[in-house]
Amino acid sequence: MASPIEKVDSLRFWGKPADKAFSMIAPSHLRHNPPMRQLGGRANALKILNSFLNARSMGYRGGISSPLSAPDACSRLSAHISYGCISMREVVQQTRAYIAEMPQQASRHRSGLTAFTSRLYWHCHFIQKLESEPDIEWRNMQQGYDDLREHDFNTEYFEALKEARTGWPMVDACVTMLRETGWLNFRMRAMLVSVAAYPLWLHWRPVGEWLATQFLDYEPGIHWSQLQMQSGTTGINTTRVYNPIKQAQDHDPYGKFVRRWLPHLRLVPDTWLFEPWLIPDHEKNSAAIKGQIVEPLVDLATATRESKQRLYARRKQPEIIDGKKAVIDKHASRKSMQSRKKTVSSQTLNERQLGFDF
Ligand SMILES: Cc1cc2nc3c(=O)[nH]c(=O)nc-3n(C[C@H](O)[C@H](O)[C@H](O)COP(=O)(O)OP(=O)(O)OC[C@H]3O[C@@H](n4cnc5c(N)ncnc54)[C@H](O)[C@@H]3O)c2cc1C
């Protein structure tokens, strides 16, 4: 990361004028051209790095989880990094140089940039995982989970998810934002995959293929590891199941995000906005919202509980317990096992050292 940066021709990029590299046409992996997507090209990448370092990073800590603040608080460099408009080395070096020049009292700003820098390490960590085991794009990282979800794929649920018709407003709003912009913040991506993997019990592979066609920043190294982590098939990460109603209450308390992306729910009163199926019948039939409310695909509490039971039952099987060591050997840090606390698995420690604090 500290090596000198190669000089590139700033006027020409892939043989095209720098700013127009893919500003008019959608990148080829996208099946559609999100009307509100950010523009590509090196000049745009430098501009947003600059605005992030100078100002926006002050809101990084505390601003990246809500889909309302995240579009400004996050760096928004991911697509530029994925397409090589700017290199990781350049981002790291510029960030370090910026931090070194900051006055001591700029603690909020500094802590935002420090948190951002740790994510740049995660980027490389995840790409390294895929490079050391390319098969994780196709099969469960922990093979003891094979056949857990493979034979239960519910196409109707999958189609409803893709078309923003799950009935959970926070989920449907995220799918709509993704379709329109090609971007979502980390927590909302994690929530989408968690809803797909647990209450809807969908296998991560088709879900990941679909999301790859939606993310402007599709980066296989990060993507497939995250899909498996959020679906519980790595066998070494803590199971995280995101409740879309709680996520809405925590990160969109006034319903601004949901109402923006689902305008048909604009007139639903706050009390029911995140669970509109609970609106009393006489209110449901009011002219303003009649016919607009989609029943959730499944009962969230029951379906989540059952899916966790299935996962935990599998987790107790000897092949999972035996297979855990192989996954740790493949993906964990090579530092001496002796120096680690016996109660913490090497992978967990490795990821703690990297500062994983989702
Ligand atoms: C299911 C799922 C799929 C994902 N797929 C992708 C993907 O295809 N491409 C992609 O770039 N990111 C992916 N991410 C990680 C993360 O959501 C995005 O990197 C982030 O939202 C991009 O916005 P940003 O550049 O403004 O992020 P910032 O918060 O500003 O982060 C700066 C950079 O750090 C790296 N980074 C941030 N978060 C992570 C993370 N959790 N793991 C690894 N690197 C990270 C990225 O390179 C990012 O551009 C995925 C996350 C999930 C949960």
The ligand as an SDF file (V2000), in Angstrom:
LIG
                    3D

 53 58  0  0  0  0  0  0  0  0999 V2000
  -24.4540   -8.8610    0.7390 C   0  0  0  0  0  0  0  0  0  0  0  0
  -23.3770   -7.8360    0.4990 C   0  0  0  0  0  0  0  0  0  0  0  0
  -22.7970   -7.7260   -0.7500 C   0  0  0  0  0  0  0  0  0  0  0  0
  -21.7920   -6.7850   -0.9800 C   0  0  0  0  0  0  0  0  0  0  0  0
  -21.2600   -6.7000   -2.2280 N   0  0  0  0  0  0  0  0  0  0  0  0
  -20.3030   -5.7940   -2.4730 C   0  0  0  0  0  0  0  0  0  0  0  0
  -19.7550   -5.6760   -3.7760 C   0  0  0  0  0  0  0  0  0  0  0  0
  -20.1240   -6.4100   -4.7080 O   0  0  0  0  0  0  0  0  0  0  0  0
  -18.8080   -4.7210   -3.9860 N   0  0  0  0  0  0  0  0  0  0  0  0
  -18.3670   -3.9020   -2.9830 C   0  0  0  0  0  0  0  0  0  0  0  0
  -17.5000   -3.0420   -3.2240 O   0  0  0  0  0  0  0  0  0  0  0  0
  -18.8630   -4.0200   -1.7370 N   0  0  0  0  0  0  0  0  0  0  0  0
  -19.8280   -4.9180   -1.4380 C   0  0  0  0  0  0  0  0  0  0  0  0
  -20.3490   -5.0060   -0.1760 N   0  0  0  0  0  0  0  0  0  0  0  0
  -19.7320   -4.2400    0.9300 C   0  0  0  0  0  0  0  0  0  0  0  0
  -20.3100   -2.8290    1.1930 C   0  0  0  0  0  0  0  0  0  0  0  0
  -21.6880   -2.8610    1.3320 O   0  0  0  0  0  0  0  0  0  0  0  0
  -19.9020   -1.8380    0.1000 C   0  0  0  0  0  0  0  0  0  0  0  0
  -18.5020   -1.8880   -0.0880 O   0  0  0  0  0  0  0  0  0  0  0  0
  -20.2410   -0.3930    0.4620 C   0  0  0  0  0  0  0  0  0  0  0  0
  -21.6120   -0.2750    0.7350 O   0  0  0  0  0  0  0  0  0  0  0  0
  -19.8290    0.4980   -0.7000 C   0  0  0  0  0  0  0  0  0  0  0  0
  -20.0980    1.8540   -0.4760 O   0  0  0  0  0  0  0  0  0  0  0  0
  -18.9250    2.8890   -0.1400 P   0  0  0  0  0  0  0  0  0  0  0  0
  -17.7980    2.7760   -1.1090 O   0  0  0  0  0  0  0  0  0  0  0  0
  -19.5450    4.2110    0.0090 O   0  0  0  0  0  0  0  0  0  0  0  0
  -18.4440    2.3150    1.2680 O   0  0  0  0  0  0  0  0  0  0  0  0
  -17.4710    2.9010    2.3780 P   0  0  0  0  0  0  0  0  0  0  0  0
  -18.1130    2.6150    3.6980 O   0  0  0  0  0  0  0  0  0  0  0  0
  -17.0960    4.3000    2.1060 O   0  0  0  0  0  0  0  0  0  0  0  0
  -16.2090    1.9370    2.2870 O   0  0  0  0  0  0  0  0  0  0  0  0
  -15.0490    2.2430    1.5100 C   0  0  0  0  0  0  0  0  0  0  0  0
  -14.6030    1.0020    0.7740 C   0  0  0  0  0  0  0  0  0  0  0  0
  -14.2640   -0.0240    1.7110 O   0  0  0  0  0  0  0  0  0  0  0  0
  -14.6460   -1.2950    1.1980 C   0  0  0  0  0  0  0  0  0  0  0  0
  -15.6730   -1.8780    2.0730 N   0  0  0  0  0  0  0  0  0  0  0  0
  -16.6500   -1.2440    2.7460 C   0  0  0  0  0  0  0  0  0  0  0  0
  -17.3780   -2.1240    3.4550 N   0  0  0  0  0  0  0  0  0  0  0  0
  -16.8440   -3.3370    3.2200 C   0  0  0  0  0  0  0  0  0  0  0  0
  -17.1500   -4.6590    3.6750 C   0  0  0  0  0  0  0  0  0  0  0  0
  -18.1380   -4.9070    4.5340 N   0  0  0  0  0  0  0  0  0  0  0  0
  -16.3950   -5.6720    3.2280 N   0  0  0  0  0  0  0  0  0  0  0  0
  -15.3620   -5.4560    2.3770 C   0  0  0  0  0  0  0  0  0  0  0  0
  -15.0180   -4.2340    1.9080 N   0  0  0  0  0  0  0  0  0  0  0  0
  -15.7590   -3.1880    2.3360 C   0  0  0  0  0  0  0  0  0  0  0  0
  -15.2100   -1.0450   -0.2020 C   0  0  0  0  0  0  0  0  0  0  0  0
  -14.1670   -1.1640   -1.1350 O   0  0  0  0  0  0  0  0  0  0  0  0
  -15.6830    0.3960   -0.1080 C   0  0  0  0  0  0  0  0  0  0  0  0
  -15.7220    1.0300   -1.3660 O   0  0  0  0  0  0  0  0  0  0  0  0
  -21.3510   -5.9420    0.0790 C   0  0  0  0  0  0  0  0  0  0  0  0
  -21.9570   -6.0510    1.3330 C   0  0  0  0  0  0  0  0  0  0  0  0
  -22.9580   -6.9850    1.5350 C   0  0  0  0  0  0  0  0  0  0  0  0
  -23.5930   -7.0940    2.9150 C   0  0  0  0  0  0  0  0  0  0  0  0
  1  2  1  0
  2  3  1  0
  2 52  2  0
  3  4  2  0
  4  5  1  0
  4 50  1  0
  5  6  2  0
  6  7  1  0
  6 13  1  0
  7  8  2  0
  7  9  1  0
  9 10  1  0
 10 11  2  0
 10 12  1  0
 12 13  2  0
 13 14  1  0
 14 15  1  0
 14 50  1  0
 15 16  1  0
 16 17  1  0
 16 18  1  0
 18 19  1  0
 18 20  1  0
 20 21  1  0
 20 22  1  0
 22 23  1  0
 23 24  1  0
 24 25  2  0
 24 26  1  0
 24 27  1  0
 27 28  1  0
 28 29  2  0
 28 30  1  0
 28 31  1  0
 31 32  1  0
 32 33  1  0
 33 34  1  0
 33 48  1  0
 34 35  1  0
 35 36  1  0
 35 46  1  0
 36 37  1  0
 36 45  1  0
 37 38  2  0
 38 39  1  0
 39 40  1  0
 39 45  2  0
 40 41  1  0
 40 42  2  0
 42 43  1  0
 43 44  2  0
 44 45  1  0
 46 47  1  0
 46 48  1  0
 48 49  1  0
 50 51  2  0
 51 52  1  0
 52 53  1  0
M  END
$$$$
